[in-house]
Amino acid sequence: MKIRRLHSAVLAVALGAGVLAGTAPAFAATQTGAAVTAGGWPTPDWYLQGPYQTLAACDLAYQDAAQNGQYTGLLYCHWFRGGGPYPAGFYYEVYIP
């Protein structure tokens, strides 16, 4: 049996629809890291915020960003192994169309 993976562009469109509907923060709380591609990089329009050394520090920054309301969508804190210009650490992601 062949299992197909959902293409990242289709995933981005699905996430975009959720963001426009105003459900991104609630969706993000249950789908940690949903805006990260299979290679570990954020999909277009989603940007890493961090790094934070501890999950608690990332949680605090995430809560501050959620209360601030300047972003259309947020994805909860997750560990990013590092790569490219990003060091390893905890990050949350923001949606900027």
Secondary structure, DSSP 8 states (H G I E B T S, - for coil): -------HHHHHHHHHHHHHTT-HHHHHHHSTTTTB-TTS-B-TTEEEEEEESSHHHHHHHHHHHHHH--SSEEEEEEEE--BTTB-SEEEEEEE--
